[in-house]
Amino acid sequence: MILRNSFAFTISEEMMKRINHWDQCKAVDVSGAKFAFTFIPSGLGTYIIVKCNVCKRELHISDDLE
């Protein structure tokens, strides 16, 4: 038996504002992509780590910003 779970993680508008305020790097990739997102769900909410692929800094945020 194969069990398949699907999760949908979203970034709220408030979180995106915080990410844009934190971001200072210019994308070096032709696609314009520069972030890696890690979502860590728990019983207390979702913890999000945003890593800049340009400068390697990390921003740690949680879904309690909503």
Contacts in CASP RR format, 6 or more apart in sequence:
PFRMAT RR
TARGET T0000
AUTHOR 0000-0000-0000
METHOD contacts of the structure
MODEL  1
MILRNSFAFTISEEMMKRINHWDQCKAVDVSGAKFAFTFIPSGLGTYIIV
KCNVCKRELHISDDLE
7 39 0 8 1.000
7 41 0 8 1.000
9 37 0 8 1.000
9 39 0 8 1.000
9 46 0 8 1.000
9 48 0 8 1.000
11 19 0 8 1.000
11 37 0 8 1.000
11 48 0 8 1.000
12 63 0 8 1.000
12 65 0 8 1.000
12 66 0 8 1.000
14 65 0 8 1.000
14 66 0 8 1.000
15 48 0 8 1.000
15 61 0 8 1.000
15 63 0 8 1.000
15 65 0 8 1.000
18 59 0 8 1.000
18 61 0 8 1.000
18 65 0 8 1.000
19 35 0 8 1.000
19 50 0 8 1.000
19 59 0 8 1.000
19 61 0 8 1.000
22 50 0 8 1.000
22 59 0 8 1.000
23 34 0 8 1.000
23 52 0 8 1.000
24 55 0 8 1.000
25 34 0 8 1.000
25 52 0 8 1.000
25 54 0 8 1.000
25 55 0 8 1.000
26 54 0 8 1.000
27 33 0 8 1.000
27 34 0 8 1.000
27 54 0 8 1.000
28 34 0 8 1.000
28 54 0 8 1.000
29 53 0 8 1.000
33 53 0 8 1.000
34 52 0 8 1.000
34 53 0 8 1.000
34 54 0 8 1.000
35 50 0 8 1.000
35 51 0 8 1.000
35 52 0 8 1.000
35 53 0 8 1.000
36 50 0 8 1.000
36 51 0 8 1.000
36 53 0 8 1.000
37 48 0 8 1.000
37 49 0 8 1.000
37 50 0 8 1.000
37 51 0 8 1.000
38 48 0 8 1.000
38 49 0 8 1.000
38 51 0 8 1.000
39 46 0 8 1.000
39 47 0 8 1.000
39 48 0 8 1.000
40 46 0 8 1.000
40 47 0 8 1.000
40 48 0 8 1.000
40 49 0 8 1.000
45 62 0 8 1.000
45 63 0 8 1.000
45 64 0 8 1.000
46 62 0 8 1.000
46 63 0 8 1.000
47 60 0 8 1.000
47 61 0 8 1.000
47 62 0 8 1.000
47 63 0 8 1.000
48 60 0 8 1.000
48 61 0 8 1.000
48 62 0 8 1.000
48 63 0 8 1.000
49 58 0 8 1.000
49 59 0 8 1.000
49 60 0 8 1.000
50 58 0 8 1.000
50 59 0 8 1.000
50 61 0 8 1.000
51 57 0 8 1.000
51 58 0 8 1.000
51 59 0 8 1.000
52 58 0 8 1.000
END
